[in-house]
């Protein structure tokens, strides 16, 4: 049914700690580019996402899907070895390419012909892990609205799988729960530019109960132990 699917699991814990104090504490340990704290009448969201969903400036659109993870090591030599392994591991490379192909297909609905550009297999290093990203960008067709962008791209392929629609159906069958804000998007809209993250590494609090979700991408040759270790790492 699918070539790749992103399955997730949620974990719940109780805490009376002030959510913004927790946000600051976690931020001091793992600062990320797309951090966000949101509070409304019903819930609080603490997001430490490292992944860009998309950003636009005038008619340019840029996406940066993330697929491929390995832990960091305190030993510098071993840490570099882990990084090199990630850069050359066929499973992670193939997963990354699948998601990039999916994003290219989604973007083709809203960008001009011949404007599509791709840069594959960049490594981003964070305090506890290395992650592989790729960049896909293009020039939006004239008069494309933010609604049309979301209609073409949402949800991000990196947290569904490929093909996207079949993966979403499969996820609904297997997970049988609402992911909440997790794997959705958080962003800013400002005049002629927008920026949205993929809401991973995100805590959601309701009535003193925190929910944290994490997952990993599965393909036909995935090894259970490796995927479970990746889930714990995240």
N, C-alpha and C positions, 0 to 999 in steps of 0.2 A: 504493500500500500504506500509506503514512504521510503525514501532513501536515507533520511535522517530525521530524528525527532528529539525535541528537547523536553524531557520529563523532569518534573520538580516535586519537591516535598516541603511541607511547611512544619515549623516548630513553634510551639507556644510556651511562654513563660510569664509569670506574674511578678510585677515590681511596682512599688510605690515611689520609686525614684522619679524625680521630676524629669520629664522627657527631654527638655532642652538641656539639662545638665548631662543627661546620658548622651545626647547628641554631641555636646562639646567634648566629652570624655572619649567617645569613639573617634571623633574627628582628630583628636590629638594623636591617636594611634594609627589611623589610616586615612589621611587626607586624600580626597579624590577631586577630579576636575568638576564633576557634576553633582556636588553635594547640595542638599536642600532640606529645610525644615519647614513643615507645613502643619498648621493647626486650625481646625474649624470646630463646629459645634459637636461633631460626632466622633472625630478621630484625630490622631496626630501621626504624621509621617516623618520618618527620619531616613533620608536617603543618602547613600554614599556611592552612587553609581560611577563607575569608570567609563561607561559606554555611551557614546553619542548615538542617538537615533538619527536625527538629521538637523542640519542648520541651513538657513537660507539668508542670502543677502542680495537684495534686488532680485535678479533672475537667476542667480547661481544657487545650486543646491548641492549639499555635501553630506554623505553618509559614511559611517565608519563602523561596520559590523565587527563584533568581537567573537571569535571562535577559536579555541585552543588555549589550554591552561596548564601550567606546571608550577610546583612550589619553588620558593626560593630557599637557598641554603646559607647559613651563617658563614660557612667556609667559602671564600671568594672563588677559588678554583672550581669547587663543586657547583657553585651558583652559575658560573659561566658555562659549565658543562650542561647543566639543566637548560639553560637558555639556548645553547647550540642544538641540544636534542629537540627542543620545541620547534626550532627553525627548520629542522630536517625530518621530523616525524611524519610519515606518510598519512597516518590516520588524521592527525590534526590539520595537515595541509589539505587533505581531501575534504574535510568538514568545512574548512574555511572557504574553499573554492565553491562548494555547493551553495553556501549562504551568499557569497558574492554574486553567483549566477542568479540567484533568486532576487537579490536587490537590483541587479542590472535589469532584470525583466520587469520588476515593479516600477523602476525609474523610467523605463522606456515609454510608459504610458503618459508621462507628464513632461519629458524633456525633448529638446529638438534633436533631430537626426544628426549623427556625427559629432555630437557634443559630449558623448559618454567617455569618461576616462576612469581607469582603474589602476590602483597601486596595491599590489598584493604583499601579504606576509610581513607586516611590520611588527616588532616586538615592543610592547609597553611593559615597563617594570614597575611594580608596586611593592610596598613594604613586605608583603608575605607571598607574593606570586608574580610570575611573568605571564602575560597574556598576548595572544596573537590577534592583530587587527588587520583589516584591509580598508582601503578608501575607495569609494565609488562616488563619482560626481558628474554633474552635467549642467546644462543651461535650460531653465524652465521655458516651456512654451509661453507665448504671450497670454496674459490674463488668466493664468493658473492661480486659483485661490488656495488658501490654507486648507479649506475643506477638501478640495480635490487632491492635495498632497497627502492628507491623511487617508483618504479613500484609496489611494494607490499604494501606500506604504504600510499602513497600520494593520495588524501589529508587526513589529520588526521581525524579520525572518530569523534572526539569530536566536529568538526565544520561542520559535514555533517548530521549524524544521522545513524539509522540502520533500514534495511540493507543499506549499503553505496551507492551502485550504484543506487538503486531506490530512495534513499533520494536525491542524486545529481540531478536526472531527475526532481523530484518534486520541488526542490529548483529553478531550471532553469525556470520551469513553473510559479512559484509564484513570484519570485523576478524580473525576466526579466531584469537583469542588470549584468554587470561584477563586481565582488567584488574587482578587482584590487589586490594589494598586500595583502589586508585584507583576513585573513583565509588561506593565502599561507604560506610560510615559509622563514625564514631568518637564515643564519647560517655561520659557518666557517668550512673549510676543511683544515686539517693540517696533512700531512704524513699519519700515520695509525690511526688517530682518527678524528671524525667529531662531530659537535654539531649543531642542528637546533631547532629553536623555532617555535611555532605556531604563526603566525603574527596577534594576537589579540591585543587590546589596542594600536592600531596603526593609526597614522595620515599620510595621503599622500597629498603632496602639488604640485599643478601644476598651474602656472600663478597666483600666489597670492591667489588661492582658495584652502583651506584645506578641505579634506574629512575625516570624522571620522565615523566609522561603529561600530555597536554593535548588539548583538543578544542574544537569549536564546533558550534552548532546549525545545521542546514541545512534550508531550505525551498525551495519550487519556484523562487523568484526569487533565490536566493542567488548571489552573484558569487564565483567561485573566489579571485580576488586578495584580496578583502575578508576572506573566511573564513581564508585562509592568513595574512594579516597579524594577524588576531585570535588565531590559534593561536600565532604567534611572540610576540605581546604577553603572553599568559598564561604 
